[in-house]
Amino acid sequence: MAGKCFLRTQALLKQIYLFWLIVLYSVEPSMQSNDVNCIVYNEEFMECTWNHSEGKPNYTLYHWYYSKPGKECGNYIQQDGYNVGCNFSYNEVSQFQDFHVYINGSTESGNLTSHVQTFQLQNQVKPNPPGNLAVNVTTKNELFLSWDAPMKLSRCLMYGVRYRSNKDKEWQRATVNVKMFNLASVDPKKLYTFQVQSKINDYCGTTNLWSEWSFPVQWGRNGTENMQRRFCWSTLFPIVPVLSLLIIVLNLLKSKRYRKCCPSDEQHP
């Protein structure tokens, strides 16, 4: 009995899915098929956005996965009172499934519709920048740059590194598949700046969505010496007057104590 009920449910879901496809594909489109762009941010949430021009109607978005009924967006992103996107929580995002979206709007002259767009969400992931960049240099001037992965599934990430010294005009770039980058030799008299970005690798998705660049980290003898000089002067500057005053007070106390212990000859009877 339970088996028959399950089969009927599956058949009903397929009919609903086919109904949506027939309805949506049969509507004559008046918008371009790339109006909606869906991005999964660091596998934490997803945003599907579209452009809205002044004078156009307010659009609504419908979405569904295969064999599941379509439904309207439950959390619109708005700008100037118009819908410009839809926000999806982590629980609403299913990678490695075809995700279908469709937007429409109405005016006095009729409905404005778009094509059904299909996304494979594993190809729409944009990671956060790597964090906690750290630089270590050996006694032979070999430099090692390391960082933390922005996602739990670090095996799905690759990294882009860019660096330059204070003597360089252009960035030097490299791509690595691990959370470390090294330079065989660096000049300790130069000041180096490093930044790292991340992207889903080819084993977990097909995408060109790189993260933003990380906060920069710097290393170099010039920079270190300048920082030490600034630290020393900024630390000593307020201490010098205090030390001077303390020395004066100590001298006065010492002089007063000396007078008490050893009075002058004029004070003897």
Stockholm file with secondary structure:
# STOCKHOLM 1.0

chainA/1-269         MAGKCFLRTQALLKQIYLFWLIVLYSVEPSMQSNDVNCIVYNEEFMECTWNHSEGKPNYTLYHWYYSKPGKECGNYIQQDGYNVGCNFSYNEVSQFQDFHVYINGSTESGNLTSHVQTFQLQNQVKPNPPGNLAVNVTTKNELFLSWDAPMKLSRCLMYGVRYRSNKDKEWQRATVNVKMFNLASVDPKKLYTFQVQSKINDYCGTTNLWSEWSFPVQWGRNGTENMQRRFCWSTLFPIVPVLSLLIIVLNLLKSKRYRKCCPSDEQHP
#=GR chainA/1-269 SS CHHHHHHHHHHHHHHHHHHHHHHHHHSCCCSCTTCCEEEEETTTEEEEECCCCTTSCCCEEEEEETTSCCEECSSEEEETTEEEEEEECGGGCCTTSEEEEEEEEEETTEEEECCCEEEEGGGSEECCCCEEEEEEECTTCCEEEEEECSSSCGGGEEEEEEEEETTCSSCEEEEESSSEEEESCCCTTSEEEEEEEEEECTTTCCCCCCCCCCCCEEEEHHHHHHHHHHHHHHHHTTHHHHHHHHHHHHHHHHHHHHHHHSCCGGGCC
#=GC SS_cons         CHHHHHHHHHHHHHHHHHHHHHHHHHSCCCSCTTCCEEEEETTTEEEEECCCCTTSCCCEEEEEETTSCCEECSSEEEETTEEEEEEECGGGCCTTSEEEEEEEEEETTEEEECCCEEEEGGGSEECCCCEEEEEEECTTCCEEEEEECSSSCGGGEEEEEEEEETTCSSCEEEEESSSEEEESCCCTTSEEEEEEEEEECTTTCCCCCCCCCCCCEEEEHHHHHHHHHHHHHHHHTTHHHHHHHHHHHHHHHHHHHHHHHSCCGGGCC
//
